[in-house]
Amino acid sequence: MPRLRVLAGPSFHDLTEIQANSDEGFNISTDEFEGQVAIYLKGFADADGKVGASPYFEQEERKDVTWSVQVQGKFLKIHSADDIMFGNVFDRPLPQPWGIGAITTFMHYLDPTLDLDLTSPTPWALSPLISTMPYLQHTRLKELHQVAPFPPLEPVRDNVADLHFTQDDPEIEGGVNRKSYFQDAKHRKAVELGSQDLITADFCWGYLNFSPDGISARIPGGLSLDLMKYWDGLPVRFVCCERIPKGETVDGMPWGKIYWCLAIEAIDGEGLPNAPPSPAT
């Protein structure tokens, strides 16, 4: 089987290898974003074949979780919450395994705000960060405010009580159910996020299984998929990026500027049946 590694950084072209399950955040600092990212993968074997463990998966609130991408940070320029996207992007076509339709339906079930194109030459699946994150905590930073440790000592819980709305909305009196409220683009556009808004989020699910033998997917309804049979070694990238209008591109890609990126990739193509042949030397 191929050896896997995790990388993180401010862009696709500026990535540093990091350790999964390390309980340490990786710092990212640019003129657009300042913060940290971390990743937890249950059953993940490092480059030496050693499976790492983490107390994260032992917490009652995360007992059914098998992987988690976490972030804490702030955007240094003011953005509408509708324009900050999170998800997966690729710079070459994806393999199309049997069952891709069921997988897409399942993804939309998990996140009704998801927009995607998995069949284009540059596939992508992106959602507004404020609505797609299973857990999101917002803190309005004040002078001398002490930023909480990262990764959090306790599981991230929803808290958006101090979000800044640009217009009054009687629906928010007494608080909102974040995921359902922000399914509406009008509500997302009424929120601004900037340098005083600290976001701590946990993108965590239980439908992927990691082991020394590879990665598999479990989907409700009994569908199980050995992803290693279809993977061609293309890095799996989780990105936070800028939304751009449909039909437009930035540097040839159908997404905007990247604020931060975290990627899982094969160190080599050994054991990947669909990996492209190595270039002749």
KEKE-3310 file (N, C-alpha, C; in steps of 0.2 Angstrom, whole numbers, plus 5000, padded with zeros to 4 digits):
npx = (5004:5002:5012:5006:5004:5002:4999:5001:4997:4997:4993:4992:5004:5013:5016:5018:5024:5014:5010:4997:4985:4993:4990:4994:4994:4996:5004:4997:5000:4996:4993:4980:4974:4975:4980:4978:4979:4974:4974:4965:4965:4958:4965:4975:4990:5007:5021:5030:5022:5017:5003:4994:4987:4973:4967:4956:4947:4941:4932:4916:4907:4912:4912:4908:4915:4927:4937:4944:4945:4952:4951:4957:4956:4957:4950:4959:4954:4938:4925:4910:4900:4895:4904:4915:4922:4922:4930:4933:4945:4952:4965:4965:4956:4944:4944:4930:4921:4911:4895:4896:4885:4877:4886:4887:4873:4873:4882:4875:4865:4871:4875:4865:4869:4879:4889:4894:4905:4910:4914:4921:4936:4943:4939:4928:4921:4912:4906:4898:4908:4902:4890:4893:4901:4901:4903:4905:4912:4911:4920:4920:4933:4941:4950:4965:4960:4960:4965:4958:4966:4973:4975:4958:4955:4943:4929:4924:4910:4895:4893:4887:4883:4888:4890:4892:4879:4874:4862:4846:4837:4822:4822:4833:4833:4835:4843:4850:4848:4862:4865:4854:4848:4858:4858:4851:4855:4854:4854:4867:4874:4872:4880:4896:4913:4929:4944:4942:4935:4935:4936:4933:4933:4927:4928:4921:4918:4911:4911:4922:4935:4951:4966:4981:4979:4973:4961:4943:4926:4911:4893:4877:4864:4871:4881:4898:4914:4929:4941:4954:4955:4951:4958:4970:4981:4980:4981:4971:4963:4959:4951:4950:4943:4940:4924:4919:4910:4899:4905:4916:4934:4949:4966:4964:4957:4941:4938:4941:4954:4965:4964:4969:4976:4974:4981:4980:4991:4998:5014:5021:5016:5015:5005:4994:4982:4977:4986:4996:5009:5026:5036:5047:5064)
npy = (4994:5012:5024:5037:5055:5070:5087:5105:5123:5140:5139:5129:5128:5130:5121:5112:5097:5090:5082:5071:5069:5075:5085:5098:5114:5120:5134:5147:5162:5175:5190:5189:5180:5174:5161:5144:5127:5110:5092:5076:5059:5044:5029:5031:5028:5032:5038:5028:5017:5017:5017:5031:5037:5046:5056:5064:5056:5049:5056:5059:5067:5065:5052:5044:5049:5048:5056:5072:5089:5104:5121:5137:5154:5171:5182:5194:5204:5212:5201:5195:5183:5174:5173:5166:5151:5133:5117:5104:5104:5101:5099:5091:5079:5068:5051:5041:5032:5017:5019:5033:5042:5039:5043:5057:5061:5058:5067:5079:5077:5078:5091:5103:5115:5113:5115:5109:5101:5087:5082:5089:5096:5102:5097:5101:5104:5113:5123:5136:5142:5145:5138:5125:5119:5107:5110:5126:5139:5156:5170:5187:5197:5206:5220:5215:5202:5185:5172:5156:5140:5131:5115:5114:5111:5105:5098:5107:5118:5124:5141:5156:5168:5181:5186:5198:5207:5215:5220:5222:5208:5200:5186:5182:5185:5180:5171:5159:5144:5138:5130:5128:5141:5148:5142:5149:5160:5174:5177:5173:5183:5194:5194:5199:5196:5199:5205:5206:5195:5179:5163:5147:5130:5114:5102:5088:5070:5053:5045:5040:5028:5025:5015:5005:4998:5006:5018:5018:5020:5023:5022:5027:5015:5004:5004:5002:5007:5004:5015:5015:5007:5016:5027:5038:5044:5057:5072:5074:5088:5099:5115:5132:5145:5159:5163:5164:5171:5160:5152:5160:5161:5160:5162:5151:5142:5137:5143:5155:5165:5157:5154:5145:5129:5111:5095:5078:5066:5053:5047:5040:5031:5018:5003:5009:5006:5015:5025:5036:5032:5033:5047:5045:5043)
npz = (5000:4997:5005:5016:5018:5027:5023:5025:5023:5016:5003:4987:4983:4992:5004:5019:5027:5040:5056:5058:5072:5082:5091:5090:5083:5066:5060:5050:5041:5032:5021:5021:5029:5046:5057:5063:5058:5060:5060:5063:5062:5063:5066:5057:5048:5049:5039:5043:5045:5058:5068:5074:5089:5097:5110:5106:5099:5109:5116:5122:5114:5101:5098:5087:5077:5064:5057:5057:5052:5058:5062:5067:5067:5059:5047:5038:5031:5027:5024:5016:5024:5015:5005:5009:5007:5009:5006:4994:4981:4965:4953:4942:4932:4941:4946:4942:4952:4953:4960:4962:4961:4972:4982:4979:4982:4995:5000:4997:5006:5018:5018:5013:5007:4998:4983:4968:4956:4949:4938:4929:4921:4931:4945:4959:4975:4985:4999:5008:5022:5034:5035:5032:5041:5053:5067:5074:5081:5086:5090:5096:5095:5107:5114:5123:5123:5127:5117:5115:5118:5105:5096:5102:5119:5123:5114:5100:5101:5095:5093:5089:5094:5094:5082:5069:5061:5046:5044:5052:5058:5062:5064:5071:5084:5100:5097:5084:5074:5068:5056:5049:5048:5040:5028:5019:5007:5008:5022:5025:5017:5025:5035:5041:5041:5049:5055:5068:5071:5077:5072:5076:5071:5067:5056:5055:5053:5051:5040:5033:5034:5040:5039:5041:5029:5020:5014:5016:5012:5020:5018:5023:5021:5017:5008:5004:5001:4994:4993:4989:4977:4967:4968:4961:4966:4966:4975:4990:4994:5006:5007:5011:5003:4992:4986:4969:4955:4946:4932:4930:4931:4941:4938:4929:4936:4944:4956:4969:4977:4988:5005:5015:5015:5017:5014:5009:5004:4993:4996:4986:4971:4973:4974:4971:4959:4949:4947:4938:4926:4931:4925:4911:4913)
capx = (5000:5006:5012:5002:5006:4997:5003:4996:5000:4993:4992:4993:5011:5017:5014:5023:5022:5013:5008:4990:4984:4998:4988:4998:4992:5001:5003:4997:5000:4997:4990:4973:4972:4980:4977:4981:4975:4976:4970:4965:4963:4957:4968:4979:4997:5011:5025:5034:5018:5014:4996:4994:4980:4972:4961:4950:4941:4938:4927:4909:4904:4915:4913:4907:4919:4934:4942:4943:4950:4951:4954:4956:4959:4953:4952:4962:4950:4931:4922:4904:4901:4893:4910:4921:4920:4926:4928:4938:4946:4957:4967:4964:4950:4944:4941:4923:4920:4904:4892:4897:4879:4875:4890:4885:4867:4874:4885:4870:4861:4874:4876:4861:4872:4885:4889:4900:4906:4915:4916:4925:4943:4946:4933:4927:4915:4913:4901:4900:4911:4898:4885:4895:4905:4897:4904:4908:4912:4913:4922:4921:4939:4941:4957:4967:4956:4964:4963:4958:4971:4972:4968:4954:4955:4937:4926:4921:4903:4892:4892:4888:4879:4891:4891:4890:4874:4874:4855:4841:4832:4819:4823:4839:4831:4835:4848:4848:4850:4866:4866:4847:4848:4863:4856:4848:4861:4852:4856:4875:4876:4871:4886:4903:4919:4935:4950:4939:4930:4939:4932:4936:4928:4928:4924:4922:4913:4913:4910:4929:4939:4958:4969:4987:4978:4971:4955:4937:4920:4904:4888:4871:4861:4874:4886:4905:4918:4937:4943:4961:4954:4950:4963:4976:4987:4979:4981:4965:4964:4953:4953:4946:4944:4935:4919:4919:4904:4899:4907:4922:4940:4955:4972:4962:4953:4934:4938:4945:4960:4965:4966:4973:4975:4977:4981:4982:4993:5002:5021:5022:5010:5015:4999:4988:4981:4976:4991:4999:5015:5031:5039:5053:5070)
capy = (5000:5018:5028:5043:5060:5076:5094:5111:5129:5145:5138:5123:5128:5132:5116:5109:5091:5090:5076:5070:5067:5078:5090:5104:5117:5123:5141:5150:5169:5179:5196:5188:5175:5172:5156:5138:5121:5103:5086:5070:5054:5038:5023:5033:5025:5037:5035:5022:5012:5017:5020:5036:5038:5053:5057:5067:5051:5046:5061:5057:5071:5063:5045:5041:5053:5045:5061:5079:5095:5109:5127:5143:5160:5176:5185:5201:5209:5211:5197:5193:5176:5170:5173:5162:5144:5127:5110:5100:5106:5096:5102:5087:5075:5063:5044:5040:5025:5014:5022:5040:5045:5038:5047:5064:5061:5058:5073:5084:5076:5081:5098:5106:5121:5111:5116:5104:5099:5082:5079:5094:5095:5104:5096:5104:5103:5119:5126:5142:5139:5146:5134:5118:5116:5103:5114:5132:5144:5163:5175:5193:5199:5213:5222:5210:5196:5179:5167:5150:5136:5127:5113:5115:5106:5101:5098:5113:5118:5130:5148:5162:5174:5188:5188:5205:5207:5221:5223:5219:5202:5198:5179:5181:5187:5174:5166:5155:5137:5141:5127:5129:5148:5150:5139:5155:5165:5181:5177:5173:5190:5199:5193:5201:5193:5202:5204:5205:5189:5173:5157:5140:5126:5107:5098:5081:5065:5047:5040:5038:5024:5025:5010:5004:4995:5011:5022:5016:5025:5019:5027:5024:5011:4998:5005:5002:5008:5004:5020:5014:5004:5021:5033:5038:5047:5065:5075:5076:5095:5103:5122:5138:5149:5164:5162:5168:5170:5154:5153:5164:5158:5164:5158:5145:5138:5139:5145:5161:5165:5152:5157:5140:5122:5105:5090:5071:5063:5047:5049:5037:5028:5011:5001:5013:5004:5020:5030:5037:5030:5038:5050:5042:5047)
capz = (5000:4997:5011:5015:5022:5027:5022:5026:5021:5014:4996:4985:4981:4998:5009:5024:5030:5047:5059:5061:5079:5086:5096:5088:5077:5061:5059:5044:5042:5026:5022:5020:5035:5051:5061:5064:5056:5063:5057:5067:5057:5067:5062:5051:5049:5047:5034:5045:5046:5064:5069:5079:5093:5100:5115:5103:5097:5115:5119:5121:5108:5095:5098:5080:5072:5062:5055:5059:5050:5063:5060:5071:5064:5057:5040:5040:5027:5028:5019:5017:5025:5009:5000:5011:5005:5012:5003:4991:4975:4962:4947:4936:4932:4946:4944:4943:4954:4954:4966:4963:4961:4979:4986:4978:4985:5002:5002:4998:5012:5024:5017:5007:5003:4994:4976:4966:4949:4950:4931:4925:4921:4938:4949:4965:4979:4990:5003:5013:5028:5040:5035:5031:5047:5058:5073:5073:5087:5084:5096:5094:5098:5110:5117:5128:5124:5127:5112:5118:5115:5098:5095:5108:5125:5123:5107:5098:5101:5091:5097:5085:5097:5094:5074:5067:5056:5043:5044:5057:5056:5068:5065:5075:5091:5105:5094:5078:5073:5063:5050:5045:5046:5035:5022:5015:5005:5011:5029:5024:5015:5030:5040:5039:5045:5048:5059:5075:5071:5078:5070:5078:5068:5067:5051:5057:5050:5052:5034:5031:5038:5039:5042:5037:5022:5015:5015:5013:5014:5022:5017:5025:5016:5016:5003:5007:4995:4995:4989:4986:4971:4962:4969:4956:4969:4966:4982:4992:4997:5010:5006:5013:4998:4990:4981:4963:4951:4942:4925:4930:4934:4943:4936:4926:4941:4945:4963:4970:4981:4993:5012:5018:5012:5020:5009:5011:4997:4993:4995:4980:4968:4974:4977:4968:4952:4944:4947:4931:4926:4932:4919:4909:4915)
cpx = (5004:5006:5009:5005:5001:5002:4998:5000:4995:4991:4994:5001:5016:5014:5020:5020:5020:5011:5001:4991:4989:4996:4992:4995:4997:4999:5002:4996:5001:4994:4982:4970:4977:4977:4981:4976:4978:4971:4970:4962:4963:4960:4973:4987:5001:5016:5029:5029:5015:5007:4996:4987:4980:4966:4955:4945:4938:4933:4920:4906:4907:4916:4912:4911:4926:4939:4939:4948:4948:4954:4952:4959:4954:4955:4953:4958:4943:4928:4915:4904:4899:4899:4916:4918:4925:4925:4934:4939:4952:4959:4968:4958:4950:4942:4934:4921:4912:4901:4893:4891:4876:4879:4888:4878:4868:4877:4880:4865:4864:4875:4871:4864:4878:4884:4895:4899:4912:4917:4920:4932:4947:4940:4933:4921:4915:4906:4903:4902:4906:4892:4887:4898:4900:4897:4907:4907:4915:4915:4923:4927:4939:4949:4959:4964:4961:4962:4963:4964:4968:4977:4964:4955:4949:4934:4923:4914:4901:4891:4893:4884:4881:4893:4888:4885:4874:4867:4851:4837:4829:4820:4829:4838:4831:4840:4845:4851:4855:4866:4859:4847:4852:4863:4854:4854:4860:4855:4864:4877:4876:4876:4892:4908:4925:4940:4948:4935:4935:4935:4936:4931:4931:4924:4926:4916:4915:4912:4916:4932:4946:4961:4976:4985:4975:4965:4949:4931:4914:4899:4881:4867:4865:4880:4893:4909:4925:4940:4950:4960:4954:4955:4969:4981:4986:4978:4973:4965:4958:4956:4948:4948:4939:4930:4920:4913:4905:4901:4914:4928:4945:4961:4970:4958:4946:4933:4942:4951:4960:4968:4970:4971:4978:4976:4983:4985:4997:5009:5024:5016:5010:5008:4993:4987:4980:4981:4994:5006:5020:5034:5046:5059:5076)
cpy = (5006:5021:5035:5049:5066:5083:5100:5117:5134:5144:5131:5122:5130:5128:5113:5103:5092:5083:5076:5068:5070:5082:5096:5107:5119:5130:5143:5158:5172:5186:5195:5184:5174:5167:5150:5132:5115:5098:5080:5065:5047:5032:5025:5031:5030:5034:5029:5017:5012:5021:5025:5036:5045:5053:5060:5062:5048:5050:5059:5060:5069:5056:5041:5045:5048:5050:5068:5084:5101:5115:5133:5149:5165:5179:5192:5206:5207:5207:5196:5185:5171:5169:5169:5154:5139:5121:5107:5103:5101:5100:5097:5082:5070:5056:5044:5033:5023:5017:5029:5044:5045:5042:5054:5065:5062:5064:5079:5083:5079:5088:5101:5112:5120:5112:5112:5103:5094:5079:5083:5093:5097:5103:5100:5103:5108:5121:5132:5139:5140:5142:5126:5115:5113:5107:5120:5137:5151:5167:5182:5196:5206:5214:5218:5204:5190:5174:5160:5145:5132:5122:5114:5109:5102:5102:5105:5113:5124:5136:5153:5168:5181:5190:5195:5205:5214:5224:5219:5213:5199:5190:5178:5182:5181:5169:5162:5148:5138:5137:5128:5137:5150:5146:5144:5160:5172:5182:5177:5180:5195:5199:5195:5198:5196:5201:5204:5199:5182:5167:5151:5135:5119:5104:5091:5076:5058:5042:5038:5034:5024:5019:5009:5001:5000:5015:5019:5021:5020:5024:5023:5021:5005:4998:5006:5002:5008:5009:5019:5010:5009:5027:5033:5042:5055:5067:5076:5083:5097:5111:5127:5143:5155:5162:5167:5167:5164:5156:5157:5159:5162:5159:5151:5141:5141:5141:5151:5160:5160:5155:5152:5133:5117:5099:5083:5068:5057:5050:5046:5034:5021:5008:5004:5011:5009:5025:5030:5035:5035:5041:5046:5046:5046)
cpz = (5000:5004:5010:5020:5022:5027:5023:5024:5018:5006:4994:4984:4987:5004:5013:5027:5038:5049:5060:5068:5083:5091:5096:5082:5072:5059:5052:5044:5035:5027:5021:5026:5040:5056:5061:5061:5060:5060:5062:5062:5061:5063:5057:5053:5046:5041:5036:5047:5053:5065:5075:5083:5096:5105:5112:5101:5103:5118:5117:5115:5102:5094:5091:5075:5070:5059:5056:5056:5054:5061:5066:5068:5062:5050:5041:5036:5028:5023:5021:5019:5019:5004:5003:5011:5008:5008:5000:4984:4972:4955:4941:4937:4938:4943:4946:4945:4953:4960:4967:4964:4969:4983:4985:4982:4993:5004:5002:5004:5018:5024:5011:5004:4999:4987:4974:4958:4949:4943:4927:4925:4928:4943:4956:4969:4985:4993:5007:5019:5034:5040:5035:5037:5052:5065:5072:5079:5085:5090:5093:5098:5101:5113:5123:5128:5123:5122:5115:5114:5109:5097:5102:5113:5125:5116:5106:5098:5098:5096:5092:5087:5095:5086:5073:5061:5053:5043:5049:5054:5062:5070:5070:5082:5095:5102:5088:5078:5067:5056:5046:5043:5041:5029:5017:5014:5008:5018:5029:5022:5020:5036:5037:5044:5044:5053:5066:5076:5071:5077:5072:5075:5067:5062:5052:5055:5052:5046:5031:5036:5036:5042:5038:5030:5017:5018:5012:5016:5015:5022:5019:5019:5014:5011:5006:5001:4997:4990:4986:4979:4965:4963:4964:4959:4969:4973:4984:4996:5000:5010:5009:5007:4997:4985:4975:4959:4947:4935:4924:4933:4936:4942:4933:4930:4943:4953:4964:4974:4987:5000:5016:5015:5017:5015:5012:5004:4998:4992:4988:4977:4969:4977:4975:4960:4947:4943:4940:4931:4927:4925:4917:4911:4910)
residu = (MET:PRO:ARG:LEU:ARG:VAL:LEU:ALA:GLY:PRO:SER:PHE:HIS:ASP:LEU:THR:GLU:ILE:GLN:ALA:ASN:SER:ASP:GLU:GLY:PHE:ASN:ILE:SER:THR:ASP:GLU:PHE:GLU:GLY:GLN:VAL:ALA:ILE:TYR:LEU:LYS:GLY:PHE:ALA:ASP:ALA:ASP:GLY:LYS:VAL:GLY:ALA:SER:PRO:TYR:PHE:GLU:GLN:GLU:GLU:ARG:LYS:ASP:VAL:THR:TRP:SER:VAL:GLN:VAL:GLN:GLY:LYS:PHE:LEU:LYS:ILE:HIS:SER:ALA:ASP:ASP:ILE:MET:PHE:GLY:ASN:VAL:PHE:ASP:ARG:PRO:LEU:PRO:GLN:PRO:TRP:GLY:ILE:GLY:ALA:ILE:THR:THR:PHE:MET:HIS:TYR:LEU:ASP:PRO:THR:LEU:ASP:LEU:ASP:LEU:THR:SER:PRO:THR:PRO:TRP:ALA:LEU:SER:PRO:LEU:ILE:SER:THR:MET:PRO:TYR:LEU:GLN:HIS:THR:ARG:LEU:LYS:GLU:LEU:HIS:GLN:VAL:ALA:PRO:PHE:PRO:PRO:LEU:GLU:PRO:VAL:ARG:ASP:ASN:VAL:ALA:ASP:LEU:HIS:PHE:THR:GLN:ASP:ASP:PRO:GLU:ILE:GLU:GLY:GLY:VAL:ASN:ARG:LYS:SER:TYR:PHE:GLN:ASP:ALA:LYS:HIS:ARG:LYS:ALA:VAL:GLU:LEU:GLY:SER:GLN:ASP:LEU:ILE:THR:ALA:ASP:PHE:CYS:TRP:GLY:TYR:LEU:ASN:PHE:SER:PRO:ASP:GLY:ILE:SER:ALA:ARG:ILE:PRO:GLY:GLY:LEU:SER:LEU:ASP:LEU:MET:LYS:TYR:TRP:ASP:GLY:LEU:PRO:VAL:ARG:PHE:VAL:CYS:CYS:GLU:ARG:ILE:PRO:LYS:GLY:GLU:THR:VAL:ASP:GLY:MET:PRO:TRP:GLY:LYS:ILE:TYR:TRP:CYS:LEU:ALA:ILE:GLU:ALA:ILE:ASP:GLY:GLU:GLY:LEU:PRO:ASN:ALA:PRO:PRO:SER:PRO:ALA:THR)
# end
